[in-house]
Amino acid sequence: MEMADPLAGFDLYVQAQAPQEQPGEPWQQGQALVKCTAVWCGPCKRIAPMFLAYAARNEVSCFEVDVDADAAFSARFNVRLLPTFLLLQDGVEVDRVEGADWEKVQAMLSLWPRRDHA
């Protein structure tokens, strides 16, 4: 019996939300949380449900970028470890967490002022 892929809907979200290295992209406006990942990255896949749950319940814009598909983005932000979570304000890095440690991501997010409180 074949098991359903728990991340089946994830690719659709990524395709619809993936940032690109072009002026005026949504991740360059306001606050954004960007998860840098790759299709071959096991830790990225394991943390994906937590990232998606956060994205679904928060007002902060969340995006995912595949570093293999968008080398310019990963070079711009010097992404060297996967996953890397970037906090951006108007396209400028404010903070980051490297590695699949959701507790560290949550701690970073808890210190970050929300749009409605800024």
C-alpha positions in Angstrom: 0.0 0.0 0.0 1.4 3.4 -1.0 1.4 6.1 1.6 0.2 9.6 0.7 3.0 12.2 0.6 2.5 14.5 3.7 3.9 17.4 1.8 1.8 17.0 -1.3 0.3 20.4 -1.1 3.6 22.0 -0.2 4.9 22.2 -3.8 1.8 24.1 -4.9 2.4 26.7 -2.1 6.1 27.0 -3.0 5.3 27.5 -6.7 2.8 30.2 -5.9 4.9 32.0 -3.4 8.6 31.5 -4.4 10.5 34.8 -4.4 12.6 35.8 -7.4 15.5 38.2 -7.8 13.4 41.0 -9.3 12.6 44.5 -7.9 9.0 44.8 -6.6 8.7 41.1 -5.6 6.4 40.6 -2.6 9.3 39.5 -0.3 10.9 42.9 -0.9 7.9 44.7 0.6 7.3 44.9 4.3 8.1 42.0 6.6 8.8 38.5 5.3 10.0 35.2 6.5 11.9 33.3 3.8 12.8 29.6 4.1 15.8 28.7 1.9 15.6 25.1 1.0 16.4 22.5 -1.7 14.4 19.5 -3.0 17.1 17.1 -1.8 17.3 18.5 1.7 15.9 16.1 4.3 15.9 18.5 7.3 14.1 21.1 5.1 11.4 18.5 4.4 11.1 17.6 8.1 10.6 21.3 9.2 8.3 22.1 6.3 5.0 21.3 8.1 6.0 23.7 11.0 6.8 26.4 8.5 3.5 26.0 6.6 1.6 26.0 9.9 3.2 29.3 10.8 2.6 30.7 7.4 -1.1 29.8 7.6 -1.7 31.5 11.0 0.4 34.6 10.9 0.2 38.0 9.2 3.8 37.9 8.2 4.4 37.1 4.6 6.1 33.7 4.2 8.0 32.5 1.2 10.2 29.6 0.3 13.0 29.7 -2.2 14.9 26.7 -3.7 18.5 27.7 -3.6 19.3 25.4 -6.5 16.6 27.0 -8.7 17.4 30.6 -7.6 21.2 30.8 -7.2 21.1 34.6 -7.4 18.8 34.8 -4.3 21.1 32.4 -2.3 24.2 34.3 -3.3 22.6 37.7 -2.4 21.9 36.5 1.1 25.0 34.2 1.4 23.0 31.1 2.1 25.4 28.3 3.0 23.4 25.9 5.2 20.0 24.4 4.7 17.4 25.2 5.8 18.1 28.9 6.4 15.3 31.1 7.7 15.7 34.8 6.8 13.7 37.6 8.3 13.5 40.4 5.8 12.2 44.0 6.1 11.7 45.6 2.7 14.1 43.1 1.2 16.9 43.7 3.7 18.0 40.9 6.1 17.1 41.6 9.7 18.0 38.2 11.2 18.5 34.6 10.3 18.5 31.1 11.7 20.5 28.4 10.0 19.5 24.7 10.5 16.3 22.8 11.1 15.7 24.0 14.7 12.1 25.3 14.8 12.6 26.5 18.5 15.3 28.8 17.3 13.1 30.1 14.5 10.3 30.7 17.0 12.6 32.6 19.3 13.8 34.8 16.5 10.2 35.5 15.4 9.2 36.3 19.0 11.7 39.2 19.1 10.6 40.6 15.7 8.0 43.3 15.8 4.9 42.5 13.9 3.4 44.9 11.3 0.4 45.7 13.5 2.7 46.5 16.5 5.5 48.3 14.7 
